């Protein structure tokens, strides 16, 4: 909203300083500050309301150190995160940008599912919360919406790199409008629909989902949505649940999400800039740079919430926050066509997910084979294994953050490591 106001003031009245709102970097920085400020300011008030309404977490006795002390800690703190993401984005983002619209839909959609789950647990006193099948249906629904928009919307496009044989230099008298860079040809000026994505660690690093149905011949591109949308559903569901599982000790999911968000913001910026996209030899996706504003608000919201959620937590995010955080990360990565980097950049979520799956599969296997279930980990998810091993949760969280930072650096390095 502020973007449109200052754009109007700049065009109509040449208002001093109003033109600065045209710059993504400026609005992203302000969004980060606003988000951080909103979460700190709103956090106190929301926590106070939650305490007054006695919206306390019911803790299962898992025999973990310090667990009983968390009984009654306010939950549904994800409302702080959602508000701190949405308000700065609405104020500073280009709301007609299709990518921003997708991110807003994803935030509200999964935040609502998480809120319903928390509401049932807290106010209906049903520890099971929203049935798992309804959560999955909600995630599938979002996957279908996001996948359909990204595939069918005419504003979701890429620009192909011009081959060397077609290069045109500035001195050429026949300089054509098709070319973006004046000194050296970078990308075609023609927007095209594409189901290509980026493969890390490879020089020729683009993969087209249409290749998976190449047996259809010329119709492969026409029916690529049959592959693309299910993949979107799978990624959204997996990452959303991964964040939900990671949210088990104070500050772990929040800090990890902030690290991932910062990494994805870098990818969004370079993918939406012709100069960086050319230098780094990555896909140029017009208009994705605007996602920097949204992701800056996301990071600010996570850091601001961490103020209250760090050990010992004053508030828990609940499913209201954790489902939304994972879903936002998944949709964002898909939108900037870096979803194949998720196993690296979201490595903490992946490890947590795998620890649960391995534990369950091994337990069932040994129960069938020996008549008694056995465990690989003392407890899953993995962070509880380390708690059972005697590590203090603040040490576990810090070490997981360090691993998350290392994975984030590795993810950024893949831009040049080919």
N, C-alpha and C positions, 0 to 999 in steps of 0.2 A: 504493500500500500504506500509506504514512504517512497519506494522507488518510483511509482507512477506520479506521486505528488511532486517530487523534486524534478522529475523529467518534464512535467508540465511547467513548473516554475522556471526551469532552464530555457525551455523553448519559447515560452510566451513573454517572459519578463527578464530573461538573461540574469536570473537571480545569482548573486555571487556565491560560488562554492557548490551550487546545486548540481553542476556537471559531474562532480566527483562520484555521484551515485551510479554513473554509467559503468564504473569500474568494478568488476567482480571481486577483485582482491580487497577493495575497500569495504564493500558490502559484506563479504565473508568475515572480515576482521570485526566489523560492528556486530554481525550476527553472533559471533563467538562471545563477545563482551556482553551483549544483551542476554544471550542464553545463560551465561554464567551468572549474571546479575539476577535474572528472573528465577533461576533455580535456587539461589541463596535466599532471595527475598520471599518467594512463594513457599520454599521448603519449610521455613519456620512456621508459617501460617497453616500449611496443610498438615504438618506433623501435629500442631496444636489441636486442629480439628479432629484428626484421627485419634488422638489421645482422649479427647472429650467424648467422642463417639465409641470409645473403647474398641477400636478396630485393631485388636492385637493378634499377633501370630500365635497359632497353636503349634507348639513344638513337639514332634514325636521323640520319645526317649530312645536315642540310638547309642547311648553310652559314651558320647563324645564329651571331651573336656569343655566346660563353659557353656554347654548346651542349655542347661536349665535356666541360666541367667538371662537367656534371650526370650524366655516365655513372656508373652504380653507386649513385646516390642511391636509398635505400629507397623502394619503392612499396607499394601496398596500405594506405596510411595512412588510407584511408576507414574502416578498422575503428575508428579513434579517433573519427571523427565518428559512426558508427553507435552505438557504445557510449555516447557522451556524449549522444546523443538519447534512446536507449531507457531507460537507467537512471533519469534524472530523471523521465521521463514515467511509468514504472512505479511510481516512488516517490510521486509527487505528483499524478498525474492520476486522474480518475474513470474507472476501467477498464471500467465498464459503459456509458459514453457511446459511442454508435455512431460518432461522428466520430473520437474518439480511437482506437477499434478500427480504423477505416479507415486512419488515418495510421500506426498500428503495422504493419499488414499491408503497406502500401506501402513503408515503410522496410525491412522485412525482405526483402520480395520482390525489389525492385530492387537492394538491397545484395547479395543472394545471387547474382543474375545477374552483377553487376559483379565479385564475388569469384571466381566461376567463370572469368570472362574473364581476370582478373589471374592466377589460379592457372595457367591454361594457358600464358599468356605467360611467367611466371616459372619455374615448376617443370617444365613440359613443354617449355620452350624453343621454343615456337611463337609467333613474333612476331605472327601473325594473331589469336591468341587465340580466343575463342568466335566461331563463324561469325555473320556479321551477321544471317542469317535467324533464328537462335535468339534473338538479342537482341530482334529485332522481335517474335518470337512471345511472348517473355516480357513485353514491354511491352503487347502486345495482350491477353495473358492478364490482366494487372493491370487494364487498361482495362475489360475485361468484368466482372471482379469488382467494381471500384469503381462502375462504371455501374449494375450490377444492384443493389448494396446501396443506392445513393443513390436509385434509382428505386422499388424494391420494398419496402425496409424501412419498417415502419410508424412508426418513430421519426424518420425524415427527413421533416420537415414545415416548413411556413411558416405565418405568420398574416397574414391579409389586413388591410389598413387599413380601418377603418370609414368609410363615406361620411359626409359632413357632415350629410346628412339624418337619419342614425341617431345623431348625437351625443347623449350623455346627460351631464348635468352632475352634480356631487356633490350639489347641493341637490335634485335630482330624487327624488321619493319612489319612483319606479318604477325605481331603479337596478338594473340587471340584472348577473348574474354574468359575462356575456359580455365585459364591458369591463374593461380592465387599468388604465387611468389614472384616478385619482379626480378630478382637476381638469379633465381634458379627455380625451375619448375618443381612444385611440391605435389599438390593434389588437384585433381580435376574439379572444376567448379560445379559439376553436375552432381546433385544429390541422388543417390540410388538406394533402393530397398535391398537389404542384405541380411542373411542369417549367419554371417561370419562372426567369429569370436577370436580371442587372442589366446595362443598357446605359449606358456612361459618356457624359457630356455632354448627356444628354437629361433633361428634367424628368419626363415620364412614362416612366420609365427601366426598365420591366420588359418582357421579351420571353419569350414562351412557345414552347418548341420544338415544341409541338403545332401551332402556326400553320403550320409547314412542311409538315404533312400535313393541312391544313384541308379538302382535297378529300375526305377520308374522312367529313366531317360529324361526327356525334355520336360516332363511334368514334375521332376524332383523339386525344383524351386517352388513350384505352385503349391505343393503339398508338404513343404518343409515344416509348416505349423504343426503337423501331426507328430513331429519329433520335438520341435522347439518348446511347445507349451508343456508337455509332460516333463521335460527337463527342468523348466522353470518351477513347476510344482514340486518336483523332487528337491531342488536346491532350497526353495523357500521353506519347505517343511523340515528339512534336515538342519539347516542353520538356525531356524527359529527354535527348534527343540534343543539344539546344542547349547544355545544361550540360556534356555530355561534350565537345563541340567547343570550348567556351570554356576548358576546363581544359588550356591549352597553355603558359602561362607562370606563374611563381611567384605565387600569391596571387590570381590573377584570378578564377577560378570561386568560390573560397572567400569572398572579400570581396564579390563581386557577390551571391552567395546570401544572405549576412548582411543586406545592404541590402534585398533582395527580401523576405526573411523578416520583417524588422521592419515593413515596409509591410503585408504580409498579416496580421500579428498585430493591427495597428490595425483593419483591416477586420473581422477575426473578432470583436474585442471590441465594436465598435459594432453589428455585425449581430446579436449575441446579447444586446443590451441594448435594452429597449423605449424608454427615454428618448432615447438617442442615435439609434436607428433612426428614431424619430418626428421628432426635430429635423432630422436630415439627409435625411429623406424617402427612406430606403432600406428594402429588404426586411428584415423581422424574422424571423430564423431561430432558433427556440428551441434552446438547448443548444450553439450554436456558440462561445459565449464560452469554453467549456472548452478549445477549441483554442489559446487563449492560452498555456496551460501547455506544450503540445507545441511550439508555435512558439518560445517563449522558450528551451526546451531546444535547439531547432534553431539559433537564433541564437547561443546560448552555445557550442554545439559548433563552429560555423563560426569564431567569433572565437578560440576556444581553439586550433583547428587552425591558424589563421592565424599563431599564435605560432611554429609550426614550419615553416609552408609559405611564409611571406613570404621575399622574396629576401635571400640565397640559400637556397633551400629545403633543409631537413634531411630532408624526406620528401614524397613525392607521394601524393595521394589515390588515384590510379588509377581505374579504372572502378568499383571498390567504392564510392567516394565520389561520383564525378561523376554516375553514372546515378541513384543514390539521391537526390542533391540535387535534380536536375531533376524527377524523378518526384514527390518530396514537394511541391515548389512547385506542380506542375500539379494534383495531387490536392487539395491544400489550397485552391487558388483555385476549383476546381470545387465543393468541399464548401460554401464560403461564397458560392457563386454570383457570383463575380467573375471568371470565366474570360475574359470579353470584355475585361478590362483587361490580360490577359497581354501583348499586343503592346506595351503601354506599360511596365508594371512590370518585365517581363522583356525590355526593349528590347535590352539587351546580348546576351542569348542569341539574340534574333531577328536582330540585325545579323550576328552571327557565323555563324549558320545560312545567312542569305541570301548572305553573301560567298562561302561554299563553293558554294552552288547556282548563283550567277551565274557564278562562275569556271568551273565544270564545263560549264554550258550554253554559255557563250561559246566556250570552248575547242573543244568538239565542233562547234559551228556554223562557226567559222572554219576548222577542219580540213576540214570537208566542202566549204566554199566555196572556200578558197584552197589546200587541200592541206597546210596547215601550221597547227597550233593556235596561237592567240594568247591572251594573258591580259589581263584588266582590272587585276587586282592583281598585285603582284610575287610574292605568295604568299598562299594562303588557309589557314586562316581569317584574318580581318582583322588580328588582333593580330600575326600573322607578317608581314603586309604592312608594318606600321610598324617591325617589327624589321629587315626588309630595307632600310627607308628610313633606317636609322641611329639610331633611337631606342632608348635603353636600356630594357630590359623593365620596370624599376621605374617609370619615367616613364609607360610605356604603361599599366601597371596602375593607377597613381594617377589618370590622366586618365579611364580607363574607369570607375573608381569614382566620380569626380566626375559623369560623365554618368549613371551609375546612380542616384546620389543625386538628381540633377535630375529623372530620370524617376520616382523614388519620390515626390518632392514633388508632381509633376504628378498622379500617380495618386491621392494623398490629396486633392488639391485638387478632383478630379472629384466628391468627395462633395458639394460645394457649388456647383461650377461647372456650372450647367445653365441 
